[in-house]
């Protein structure tokens, strides 16, 4: 049972890591368009990814998480 659980965790981590690599700058730019403060935008984008990780079980992994990230931002 533990082996299967580790595979699910690995899949979630891979999904999260890929999303972070692909979308962190886009989310940061989106937030920056509202606040016009680069450091604040990066902090808010990081918070969005924390929320994404905390709710990853609710995000459909077959689709892009970008709409969720923009919504959270």
Residue, then its C-alpha position, 0 to 999 in steps of 0.5 A: x500500500x505504501x508503494x502506491x501512496x508514494x507514486x501518487x505523491x510523486x505524481x502530485x509533486x511532479x505536477x506541482x513542479x511542472x506547473x511552477x516552472x511553467x507558470x510562476x512568471x506568468x502568475x507574477x506578471x498577472x499580479x504585477x499588472x494590478x499592484x505594480x510592485x515586483x516584490x509584492x507580486x512575487x510574494x503573492x504568486x508564491x502564496x498562490x502556489x502554496x494554496x495550489x499545493x494545499x488544494x492539489x487534490x481538488x485540482x484536475x490534473x488532466x487540465x492546466x492549473x493556470x485558471x486556478x492560479x489566476x483565480x487564487x491570485 
